[in-house]
Amino acid sequence: MKRCLIFAVLLAAVVTAVYAQDRAPSYFELDDYNHRYPDRDTNIDLYLQSWKNSPVYSGSVQHGGWIERPYLTQGDPLNPPRPGAVLKYMKLYNHGNLDPKSKTQIFSSDREQTLFYIIRGEGRLEAGGQNIPLSEGSGVFIPARIEYQFFNDSDDFMEAVIIAEDITGDFEPSEEIAWGNYHDSLPGAGMHWAHISRGFFQHGSPHFQNPVGFTTVSIDQFDIAQPHIHGPGVEEIWCQIQGTSLLIFGNQLRKQEPGMAFLIPPNFKVPHSSINHTGEPMRWLYMGNRHDDRSEASMEAHNPGWKANIYDKYGIEY
């Protein structure tokens, strides 16, 4: 009898541990998720990557001659085969460098659409019959089939985040580029407690095949964003542009420095929250690529009992 009782207790502990990992983390002190389970928790280090730790692309010329190194690469966002191999929908997410007093080759692609976000330097872009000035905070969307060429006319390097998607044969790309600078946008505040967003497309509107959007996000000094989770179909990436922040990622804490980007695991298990713990400015480039159904029915299908687990257990009405 005593052995049976001990076995039942151990079995209950194992079931509780496994069950806890199938649920969304909550804020409640007595929740089962108040323990860590290193053998079952999502390995967040597979989802946080710096371009500075990546090799330079070799072989064919990338986008006319940018020196490119990946932040993140294509892979499996639910089971990355290596660190940073998490992209499911976008083709690439790279860092690009253009030497002082240099220019790229004229370049175009029949299948690829590309966003360039300038994080350092000054120059210009010739594309679609336009001559566009570029500086820190500039964003440019170049549709497929449009020729373009970048010029770095300064004595300093030009750096960019380069994000691209491949299009299918039934998609008709836009015939015009879209561009602008976040410095020319009014801020929008209040999302996830503390996010202050500024878009960077004042001229034209990007026409992606993916349901994707981009903005810059800042957080005021000594403030924190709402920790929250994402599920299947979400390809959300945060790239640190300015400042060194603290990042709540899963049940761990990391420093995120400029040059680092992370993708939130789409498994309803890993909360994320950025913290400005300093008195200095912080800024991120945000990409949200949403293929998910955010209805309560879909939430229940992917995470059964998600409301009951969190609210009913503690007698809280919702």
Protein Blocks (a to p, Z undefined) as FASTA:
>chain_A
ZZmmmmmmmmmmmmmmmmmmmpccdfbfklmklpccfklpccfklmgccfklpccdehjd
eehiaacddfbdcddfklcfbghiabfkbmbdcdddddehiacdddddfkbccddddfbd
cddddeehiacdddehiacdddehiacddddfbfbdcddddddddddfkbccdfbdcddd
fklpccdehiehiaccddfbfgojaddfbdcddddddddehiacddddddehiacddddf
bdcddddehjadcdddehiacdddfehpaccddddfbfbdcddddddddfbdfbfklmmm
mmghklmmmmmmnopaZZ
